[in-house]
């Protein structure tokens, strides 16, 4: 929503672009914002000329639906710029410690692999010839013990206060040092109170990384990494303390042994698990190329799946722009609607085939 808000402010109120971004240049030299405002108005989307935007004005699904009414050139230009704004908003949120949802820049210690046979074309627009591709990726998202140590040391070094610019202010130096010290206090390995997780006679373990500025509703938050998942979400400190015990220096041998046990134990085929601990290996589907022409088909696929209880209508609003680099160096940027699993993919392909048949009959 923040990205869409920024886009609307630029189009409707001529707000300046975000730092490091520049607006697209139209071939005829027209003003990008004014051009897009007029084009969107033509398909029923009125972008306000003021800054008073409510949550009702910032529905991504509505924005994407209206884009379908634009020419292919305008569609691609506006969507590409929206994606750039989205990535910039994410970078700002990450720097502030407030971003914790979805995949943006997907990384995996074990590497990301493009599955053989992909990209696979699943739709060709009969009017423009634009192609939508389906991409399947497989990745090992696990973190080895050595990798976890590197992340912890890197995290602690980032917290070392740079007081060179405030060395004449003893209060500022003391505050910066104390803030970093407090953040280090809870960053490290934590072992669960449950000593027999999934009947293995082993406790669970995680690595928690805290920043001095990371708070949510007054609660101190920590980013979690597990042996089977390098991005295991964010927990408040009090919840962590209720279920886990911090590993001090004297417990490092036990931490190493426990981490390596679960790293090895979760080396399973995609989808399998040991209790609540899922496999390190994941499969991910992305839509690339001309995504907008099939957006209505995605909505229809979710609608049909919702009837079976497999997905809910809310899933389609959880859209993520995903950027990855495979082990071969190939860079891929795609769109990932929520709940994009094999069942959803099969239903989407089924819906697209029906729609394509109707389109050809109408020609």
N, C-alpha and C positions, 0 to 999 in steps of 0.2 A: 504493500500500500504506500509506503514511503516513496518508492521509486515512481509509482503511478502519480502520486501527488506532485513530485518534482516535475514530471513530464507535463502534467496539466498546468502547473504554474508557468512553465516556460511557454506553453502554447497559448494560454489564456491571458496571462498577466505580463508576458515578456520578461519573466524572471531570468537572471543570468544562469548559464549552465554551471554544473558542479565543477570544482577545481579538477583540472586534468582532462576535462571533456570539452568538446567543441561540437556545436550543432551541425547537422548535415547541410551540405550546400546543394541547393536545387539547380538543375541544369540551366534554367532560365533566369537565375539570379533572384527569384522571388524570396521573400522572407519565409523561412521554414515554419516558424510558429503560426503565422497568419495563414499560410497555405494549408497546414494541417488542421487548423481550427475550422476553416471553411469546408474542407473535405470531410471532416468528422461530422460537422453539422449536417452535411448532405446525406449522411447515413443514419441520422437520428441521435447523434451523441453531441450534445451541447456542452462545450467546455466553458466554464464560467470565466468571466473577465476579471474576477476579483480573487482574493486569497482565502475566501470563506468556503473551504471545501469540507464537507461532512463525510463520515464513513460511508454513507449511502452513495456518495459521488465517486468513491474509490473502490469499485468492485472490478477486480482484474478480469473475471469471467465476462462481464459486460463489455469491457474494453476490447477484449480479444474477439468477441462475437461481432462487434461493430467494425472491427478491422476488416472482416471478410467482405464488407461492402465496398472497400476502397479498391483502386486499381492495384495490380500486383506490384508495381513499382513503389507506390505509396505504402502498401502493406509492408513490404520488405524494409523500406527505409525507416518507417516509424517503429516497427518491431525491433529492428537492429539497434536503434537508438535507445529504445526502452530497455533493452538487454544491457546496454552499456551503463545506463543510469542505475539499473538494478545492481550490477556488479560494483559500481562506485559506492552505492548506499551500503552494501554489505561490507565493503572495506572499512568504511567509516564506523559502522556498528562494531566490527571486530576490534578496531583500534580502541573503542570505548569499552569493550568487554560486554556489549549488550546483545550480540548476535549469537544465537544458539540453535537456530532452526534450519533444517534442510541441508542439501548438498549444493555447494557453489563451486569450490575448487576441490575436486575429488582427488585424494592422494592415498596411496597404500604402500606400506613398507615392502610388502611382497610383490608389488607391481600390479598394473592394470593391463589386462589382455583383451583384445578384440576377438570375439568368438568367430571361428571359421564360418564363412558363408554370409557374413555381415560386412557392410551395410546391405540391407535388403529393401528394395523398393516396395512400398505397400499401397501407394496411390499416385496416379498421374492425373493432374487436372486436365479435363478434356478441352477446356477453353484456352488455357495458357501453356499447357505442357509442363508446368512445374511439378517436380517430383518430391514426394515425402518418403523418407527412408526410416527404417527401423534399425537401430543399432543395439546389439547385445554385448555387454562387457562382463568380464569376470575379474574379480580382484580378491587378493588376500589382504584383508583389513587388519589382521593381527599385528601385534607389536611385540617383538622379542624383548627379552630382559635387557639386553644391551641397548636396544632402541629406546626402551623406557628410561634407562639411566641417562641417555643423551638428552632426551626431552626434559627430564628433571633438571639437569645441570644447565641446559640452555635457558630454561624458565627462571632459574635462580639468578643466572647472570643478567637476565633482562631486568630483574628487580633491583640490581645493585644501583643505588641512587647516584645520579650525576649531579654533584653539588658544586661544580666549578663555578656556575653562574650565580650561586648564592653564598659563596664562601665568607662573605662579610656579614651575613645574617645568620647568627648562631641558631636562632629559633627555626629558621627555614631548614637549615642543615639537620637539626635534630628531628624535625618532623619527617623529612624525606627518609632519613635513616630508620626511624621508628616504623614508618609505614611499610618499608621493604622488609624489615625484620618481622613484623606481624604477618605479612603475607607468606614469608618462608615458614612460619610456625606450623602451618597446616598443610603445606605442600610436601607431598611425599607418598610413600606406600602405606596403604591401609588394609588390614586383614579383618574379615568378617567375624562376628561373634559366633556364628554357626560354624562349628568345626567339622561338620560332616555334610557338606554341600552335595546334593544329588547322589548321596550314598557313596561318595568317593573317599570318605574319611579325611578330606582336605577342606580347609576353609576357602572362601572366595578371596580374591585380592584385586585391588585396583590402585591406580596412580591418580592422585588428586592434585590439580594445579590451581592455586589461588592467586588472584591479583588484588592488590590493596584497594583498587577502585571498583571491584566487581560486587555490586550489591543489587538486590532486587526486592523492592518493598521493604527495605530496611534489613534484609537478611543477607548474610555473607554467602556468596555462591562459589562453587569450585567446579572446574571442568574435569571430567572423568575420562580416564583411559583404562581399558581392560586388556588382558592378554589376547582376547579374541576380537577386540574392537578399539581402534585408535580414536574413535569419536563416540564415547558412550554417554553423551549428554552432560547436563549440569545439575548438580544437587546443592541444596542449602546445607550449610555446615552442620546445623543441628540434626538433620536427617542422617548425615554421614556418621556423626558421632553416636547416634542411637543404634546403628547397625554394625559399625566397624571400629576397630582400634588402630590408632596410629602406630606405625612401626618406627621405633627409634633406631639409633646407630647399632645398638646391641642386637636388634632383630633383623639386621640386613641379610644374614645367611638364610634365615627362614623365609624372608621376603623373596629372595632369589629362587629358592627351591620351590615355593608355592607358585610364583609367576611362571617358571619354566614348566611346572606340572600342567597348568591350565593352557599354556601356549601349545603344548604338545597334545593335550587331551581334546582340544577344539579344532585340531587339524582334520576336519571331517568333510564329507561331500556337502555341497550347497544344500541348505535347508535342514540338515540334521543338527541335533543338539545333544548336550549332556545336561539334563535338567533344564534350567533356564538359560544355560550358556550356549548360545547359538554357535554354529561353525564360523571359523575365521573367514571362510570363503563365501562370497556373495555373488549373485548374478543381478545385473542391472540393465534395464531397457531404457533407451532414449529415442526420442523422435528428432530427426534432423532434416535439414533441407526446408522445403516449403511446408511448415507446420500449420499455418493458419487455415489453408483450405480444408483440413480434416478436423478442425476444432469442434465443429458441430457433431461430427461422427464420434469424437471422444466423449462428448456430453451424452450422446445417445447410448454408447457402450456402458457408461457408468449408470445411466438410468435403468438399463436392462439388468445390469448386475445388482443394482440396489433392490430389485424385486426378489432376488434370491438371498439377500442379506450378505452377499459377498463383499459389497462396497457400499458406501453411503454417498449421498450427493455432495457432502462436504469435501470428499477426497479430491475432486477435480479443481477445487479452489486452491489446493496446496501445490502450486506449480513452482518448480525450481529450474533455474537455468544452470545446467551442469557443464563444467569444463574439465576435461581430463587430458592426460597425456599418457599414451600406452607405452609399454616397454620398448616398442620399436620407434618411439619418438613421434608417433602420429598424434596430432592434436584434434580433439573432437569437442564440439560445442553442440549441446542438444537441450531439448525440453523434456522434463520429467514430471508429468502429472502424478499426484499421489496415488498410491496403490497400483503402481504400474508393474504388476507381476504377470506371470505366464497366462493366467486365466483372463486378465484384463486385455492382454495383447491378443489372445485368440478371439475374444469377443469384438475387439476393435477391428481386426482384420475381417471378421464376418460382416460387421456393419458396413465397412468400407466397400466390400464387394457388392453388397446390396445397393448401396448408393451409386456406385459406378455403373451398375447395370441399368439403373433408372436414368442416369445422365446420358448414357449411350442411346437409350431408347428415345430420349427427347431430341437428339440431334437430327 
